[in-house]
């Protein structure tokens, strides 16, 4: 179990300890696992993130998705609702700008935004995960708030939510709260864990 901020910092330090060449090799290996999923093959709208703080980089997935003709999206801070996300269509080479936290986002127009439920597959960064599909994020709750509507659904739950992380981020157990949205799968360089 990783309940403390100190442990969260330790997990982030473990990611940072990987050298850039190793990170790239692991990102390519994780990409191979992800693209082998039927839900990825069949997805039309895929949301990813721009790696920061030595997160597992989904850029190889972005390149593959673009080659397959998929629409790719990045998270953007909701223009009105606090601590929620919408997603803006983006391709490599298009403009980015820092949001209020200094995190790069696509330069979007209202017509390029989609709501979370309109996506087919969402890659989510994380700090730690367990084999039951529980995720520890950065602590802001943005993804949990954005996908909280799934709790009210019995059948159609919208996009497949996929945690994307290094195998070294796996822990035995993560304490979950009522508002934590469970993942459908977690993909690492070594395995696919179904939630």
N, C-alpha and C positions, 0 to 999 in steps of 0.2 A: 504494500500500500504506500502511496506517495501523497500524504496529506499536507505537507508543509511547503512553504515558499522556498525554504532552503533546498529541499529536494528537487523542486522545479528548477532552481538555479543549477543544481548539480547535473540534472539531465540535459539542460541546455549547454553546459560546459562540455559534456561528453560529445555532443554533436560538433561543437567548435573544435574539438581536439582532432577530428578527422582532417587529414590534409586535402587540399583541393582536388588532386588527381583521384584520390580514393572516393571522395564525394561524387565526382563525375561518374566513376565506374559503378558505384552503387545506384546512382540515379538511372543509369542505362539498364541495369539489372532489374530494378523495380518497374521500369517502364515495360519491359518484356512481360512481366507478370500481369501488369494492369491491362495491357492491350490484348492479352489472351482471354479476358473475361467477355462472355457474351454480351453483358450489359454495356460494356465499352464499345464493342463492335456495332451494336445496334443503336447506340446513343447518337442523337443528332445534335443536341446542345450539351456541351461539356464545359463545366466550370473548373478552373484551376486557380492557382495563386502564384504570385511571384515570390520565390524563396528569399527569406531574410534570416539572419542570425543562424546560418549554417543548416537551415531546414533542408530536408530531402527535396531536391530541385525537380519540379515536374516539367521543366522545359523540354526534355526529350519526348514527353507525352504530348505536349503542345505541338511540337513539330510533327509528330506522327498523326495527331488529330487533324491538323491542317492539311496534310497530304491526303488524308482519307475524306476530305471535303466536309468535315464537321464544323459547326459553329462553335467558337471558343469564347469563353467569358471569364472575366476576372471580377473579384468582389470589389464593390465600392460602398462607401458609407452611405446609408440611406439618407436621402436629402432632407427628410423631415423627422422620421422616427429615430429616437436616440438608440444607440447601440444595436442597430440592425443593419443588415446588408441587402443590397440589390446587386445585380450582376450586369456588367457592361461588356458588350461584344468587343473583342480585341484580337489583333493578329500581330506577330512579331514585326517590329519596325514602326508601328503606329505610336502616336504620342502618348506620353504618360505625364502626370503631374502629381506632386505630393498632396495628400489630403491633410486634414488638420493635425494628424499625428506624425506627419512627415513620411507616411508610407505611400509608395507610388501607386497610382490608380490610372486607368484609362481616362483620357479626356473624352467625356461622354456627353451625349445629347439625350433628351428624354426618349427618343425613338430607338436608341441603342441599348436601353435598359430592359432587363427582364426581371420578373419577380422570382424568388427562389423556387416556387412550385412549378415554374415553367421549364426548368432544366431537366435533363435526363440523367446526368451523372455529375456529382460534385466531389472534387478532391479537396480534402480539408487538411491543413497542417495541424500538427499536434506536438506536445512536449513529451507525453508518455501515453501508452495504451496497454490494455491487457487482452488476453485471448478471447474474452467474452464480448468484445466490441466496445468497451468503455474507453473514452478518450479524455485526456487532460489537455486542455488548450492553454492559451496564454493567460487566462483568467478574466478576460473582458466579457465573455459570454455572447459575443456577436453571432457566432454560428448557432448556438443554442436558441437565442431569441429569434433568429431568422427562420429556423426550422421547427419551432415549437408547435406550429399548427399540425404537425404530424401526430401529436399525442391524441388529437380528436378523431383520428382516422382509423377505421378497422381494416379496410381493404386497400384502397389506393393510397399509397404513402408518398407519391411523388418521386423525385429523383433518388437514385441510389447514392447514399452518402458513404464515401470511401475515405478513411483515414490514410494518410500517406506519410510514412516514417521509416527511419532506419530500424533494423532489427534490434540494435542496442537500446532503443527506446521502449522495448517491451518490458513490462514489470508483471509481477505475480497478480496483483489485484489493485484496482483503483476504486476508491470510495466514490460512489455516485450520489448526486443530489436529485431531488424530484424534477428539477428543470433540465437536467442533462439529457440531451437527445442522443440516443444510442446510434452507433454506426451500423451500416449494413455489412461492411467489410473493412478490413485494414490490409493494405498492401505494403510490403517491405521489399528489400532486395532479395530476401530469402524465401518468402512465402506469401500466400493470400490467406488471411484469417476471415472466415465468414462470421458475422455477428449473430 
